[in-house]
Amino acid sequence: MPELALVLPVLTCALILLVSGAAKLCERQATADAFGALRVDAPSWAPALLAPAELVLGVALLVSPAPLLVVVASVTLALLLAYWLVVARALRFEHPVRCGCFGRLGAHTISGRTLVRNTLLVLAGVLALVGALRGVSVPSALADLDQWWLWLLGAALAAAVCTLSLGGSGEPAAPAAAPAAEPGDDTGEFDYVRHPIPYGQTRTPEGTQLTLHELATERPALLVALSPGCGPCTRIAPDLRVWEEQLGGVVAVRALFDADPERVAELAPAAAPYALYDLDLNVARVLRLFANPSAVLLGADGLLAGGPVEGEPAVRAMVEDIRAELADAGALPADSPEDTSRSRQDV
């Protein structure tokens, strides 16, 4: 029966919900941060409930018989439509939104690609509901493979949705700023290969243009990419002052924002004294700072000295590594404060 091919959209929705739910379950804080970044006004318990709900729906799509599948498919379609509306609304925000919709998987920037992905998901949800209304379910449908071309079409839809959901960010590569790695001499580990600092211009709150080279003329500079309204960025902002104290003035700490000074002053006031602005994202592109937060260390010798790294734990770990290396080299003042940041906090 041709209707049997409609089991593929059911499988597609089930696969996406299971992968998404598992990723969210592993990154619970990222889910809560995504609610904030997407400006979703929901109860405080909603982010914690989302991952289990997706997992339950995914399993239910796989095991439910046709009568019950109608209900499950309807709930799934409603959830996918809600996701579509949230993404469509986010595309109208003044500044781009980055969130971990699939935890550490997939792209983190909300873009037109995200809307295309969610549109395909909604289409898969509609077809899954149509199949359920026609009595098709996974337990009863997998035996009939006669309509091979319909199965092939459904498989292509499933592949497209999974590729767009879990694929990369689609950002252009920037070889000049992408540190490579080479094997160490005898440890089997990989050494950081330093590349020249690429050309890029930032702007101070007063409107002065500063190139990346100028930022690190007198001393190395730790450049931390943040975005107002981003949950991890909000947590990091107060620690910029602590990090600068911990690094004893040997390394400058600066925050790179893709928003205007007024928005930074409103949503991330603790970071304002350290802020530089990259409104056209030229610095983010050349340094490959595609996620918020992320960080890179600019060396005073004109070469990249570390990074880029992405995510709050990685940024905090990078600061700790820099502090430890400076301490081992005896470069920190004797009165440099101990580690009082939240770099080891489980976030």
Secondary structure in CASP SS format (residue, H / E / C, confidence):
PFRMAT SS
TARGET T0000
AUTHOR 0000-0000-0000
METHOD secondary structure of the structure
MODEL  1
M C 1.00
P H 1.00
E H 1.00
L H 1.00
A H 1.00
L H 1.00
V H 1.00
L H 1.00
P H 1.00
V H 1.00
L H 1.00
T H 1.00
C H 1.00
A H 1.00
L H 1.00
I H 1.00
L H 1.00
L H 1.00
V H 1.00
S H 1.00
G H 1.00
A H 1.00
A H 1.00
K H 1.00
L H 1.00
C H 1.00
E C 1.00
R H 1.00
Q H 1.00
A H 1.00
T H 1.00
A H 1.00
D H 1.00
A H 1.00
F H 1.00
G H 1.00
A H 1.00
L C 1.00
R C 1.00
V C 1.00
D C 1.00
A C 1.00
P C 1.00
S C 1.00
W C 1.00
A H 1.00
P H 1.00
A H 1.00
L H 1.00
L H 1.00
A H 1.00
P H 1.00
A H 1.00
E H 1.00
L H 1.00
V H 1.00
L H 1.00
G H 1.00
V H 1.00
A H 1.00
L H 1.00
L H 1.00
V H 1.00
S C 1.00
P C 1.00
A H 1.00
P H 1.00
L H 1.00
L H 1.00
V H 1.00
V H 1.00
V H 1.00
A H 1.00
S H 1.00
V H 1.00
T H 1.00
L H 1.00
A H 1.00
L H 1.00
L H 1.00
L H 1.00
A H 1.00
Y H 1.00
W H 1.00
L H 1.00
V H 1.00
V H 1.00
A H 1.00
R H 1.00
A H 1.00
L C 1.00
R C 1.00
F C 1.00
E C 1.00
H C 1.00
P C 1.00
V C 1.00
R E 1.00
C C 1.00
G C 1.00
C C 1.00
F E 1.00
G C 1.00
R C 1.00
L E 1.00
G C 1.00
A C 1.00
H C 1.00
T E 1.00
I C 1.00
S C 1.00
G H 1.00
R H 1.00
T H 1.00
L H 1.00
V H 1.00
R H 1.00
N H 1.00
T H 1.00
L H 1.00
L H 1.00
V H 1.00
L H 1.00
A H 1.00
G H 1.00
V H 1.00
L H 1.00
A H 1.00
L H 1.00
V H 1.00
G H 1.00
A H 1.00
L H 1.00
R C 1.00
G C 1.00
V C 1.00
S C 1.00
V H 1.00
P H 1.00
S H 1.00
A H 1.00
L C 1.00
A C 1.00
D C 1.00
L C 1.00
D C 1.00
Q C 1.00
W H 1.00
W H 1.00
L H 1.00
W H 1.00
L H 1.00
L H 1.00
G H 1.00
A H 1.00
A H 1.00
L H 1.00
A H 1.00
A H 1.00
A H 1.00
V H 1.00
C H 1.00
T H 1.00
L H 1.00
S H 1.00
L H 1.00
G C 1.00
G C 1.00
S C 1.00
G C 1.00
E C 1.00
P C 1.00
A C 1.00
A C 1.00
P H 1.00
A H 1.00
A H 1.00
A C 1.00
P C 1.00
A C 1.00
A E 1.00
E E 1.00
P E 1.00
G C 1.00
D C 1.00
D C 1.00
T C 1.00
G C 1.00
E C 1.00
F E 1.00
D E 1.00
Y E 1.00
V C 1.00
R C 1.00
H C 1.00
P E 1.00
I C 1.00
P C 1.00
Y C 1.00
G C 1.00
Q E 1.00
T E 1.00
R E 1.00
T C 1.00
P C 1.00
E C 1.00
G C 1.00
T C 1.00
Q E 1.00
L E 1.00
T E 1.00
L H 1.00
H H 1.00
E H 1.00
L H 1.00
A C 1.00
T C 1.00
E C 1.00
R C 1.00
P C 1.00
A E 1.00
L E 1.00
L E 1.00
V E 1.00
A E 1.00
L E 1.00
S C 1.00
P C 1.00
G C 1.00
C C 1.00
G H 1.00
P H 1.00
C H 1.00
T H 1.00
R H 1.00
I H 1.00
A C 1.00
P C 1.00
D H 1.00
L H 1.00
R H 1.00
V H 1.00
W H 1.00
E H 1.00
E H 1.00
Q H 1.00
L C 1.00
G C 1.00
G C 1.00
V C 1.00
V C 1.00
A E 1.00
V E 1.00
R E 1.00
A E 1.00
L E 1.00
F E 1.00
D C 1.00
A C 1.00
D C 1.00
P H 1.00
E H 1.00
R H 1.00
V H 1.00
A H 1.00
E H 1.00
L H 1.00
A C 1.00
P H 1.00
A H 1.00
A H 1.00
A H 1.00
P H 1.00
Y H 1.00
A E 1.00
L E 1.00
Y E 1.00
D C 1.00
L C 1.00
D C 1.00
L C 1.00
N H 1.00
V H 1.00
A H 1.00
R H 1.00
V H 1.00
L H 1.00
R C 1.00
L C 1.00
F C 1.00
A C 1.00
N C 1.00
P C 1.00
S E 1.00
A E 1.00
V E 1.00
L E 1.00
L E 1.00
G C 1.00
A C 1.00
D C 1.00
G C 1.00
L E 1.00
L E 1.00
A E 1.00
G E 1.00
G E 1.00
P E 1.00
V E 1.00
E E 1.00
G C 1.00
E H 1.00
P H 1.00
A H 1.00
V H 1.00
R H 1.00
A H 1.00
M H 1.00
V H 1.00
E H 1.00
D H 1.00
I H 1.00
R H 1.00
A H 1.00
E H 1.00
L H 1.00
A H 1.00
D H 1.00
A C 1.00
G C 1.00
A C 1.00
L C 1.00
P C 1.00
A C 1.00
D C 1.00
S C 1.00
P C 1.00
E C 1.00
D C 1.00
T C 1.00
S C 1.00
R C 1.00
S C 1.00
R C 1.00
Q C 1.00
D C 1.00
V C 1.00
END
